[in-house]
Amino acid sequence: MRHLMNPLDFTVEELDELMNLAHDIQENPEKYAHTCDGKKLATLFYEPSTRTRLSFEAAMMNLGGKCLGFASADSSSASKGESVADTIRVISCYADIAAMRHPKEGAPLVASEFSKIPVINAGDGGHQHPTQTLADLYTIRMLNGSFDNITIGLCGDLKFGRTVHSLIEALARYKNVKFILISPKELRVPTYIREDVLKKNNLPYEEVESLEEAMPGLDILYMTRIQKERFFNEEEYLKMKGYYILDKQKMELAKEHMYVLHPLPRVNEISVDVDEDPRAMYFEQAHNAVYMREALILTLLGLVPEK
Ligand code: NCD
């Protein structure tokens, strides 16, 4: 039995296969419409979510399966003090696969150790968000053809933004990817990303503060929200909010084919006037996430149809 905690749980070849499967699902949805008949997905969400939870549910329904779960810790037995280990032992009797989001780093990993069904990390604190990375990779491959030789700018809250951590780890395995890390000093990437991922693998990277100066050299700009819920106090958050706002004027500094991604939700870091720019790809990215989650569910359940 296999779980997904971190994008590195899949090899580069396996990720390629997953993306090819997602593409086939996107092109031929009817071929997959009954692949999960009789199967159930449990969505265990101890933290707010719109896209991740609903796109997991949509993915399972597109495959013919059914969904059950909870959307907040308050509505689960966590509010009575139940441990994640006990919850997953019980859910294992009700469902065939589970997606878990939790405010504590490592909670889905603990769940996977006690689970009888595959567990997917749907975001653990400020740590990792591997299924967002699957959607990001699929979108980048679609736009760029490959991952080799790209310069990607990651901008905003690189400290608490789990999507950034997962994406850097995943992209670190491709050839000649250059990372421009754009953030205020206070919100730089955690030490383990700088030391154990970027430096250890000799990856070219720069840590800068100015989005304007970085723009002209980028092939992909990955914008992120300042992660309000992970700040210790409101004052610190307010200082950072509004630090970066991508608008039409700044888009003029970018290459003709520099695409803008964002895991969403957006607060104010991308002005709505950028939405009509053909290089704004964040809503396509959210759409792509459904196909990648379908591919992941089929793979973890061992239900990928024979070619
Ligand atoms: C992200 C998350 O939950 O980390 N959202 C998502 O799942 N698409 C990004 C965020 O909340 O800023």
Boltz pocket constraint, residues with backbone or C-beta under 6 A from the ligand:
constraints:
  - pocket:
      binder: B
      contacts: [[A, 48], [A, 51], [A, 52], [A, 122], [A, 123], [A, 125], [A, 129], [A, 132], [A, 162], [A, 163], [A, 224], [A, 225], [A, 263], [A, 264], [A, 265]]
      max_distance: 6.0
